[in-house]
Amino acid sequence: MEEWKKSVLIGGILLILAILFAILRNEINIWIILIILLAVIDIILGVLRKIKKI
């Protein structure tokens, strides 16, 4: 699997898990926010790798 696909896939999984965990616990704390931010950054970097062929 190409590197950009891995990055987007892992970012998507992290995002889904963080949102599910926040819903199950009925709260959003700093750790969940950090995981969501890291997932979004991972997805953005994956897309940039695809566009720029890094």
Secondary structure, 3 states (H helix, E strand, C coil): CCHHHHHHHHHHHHHHHHHHHHHHHCCCCHHHHHHHHHHHHHHHHHHHHHHHCC
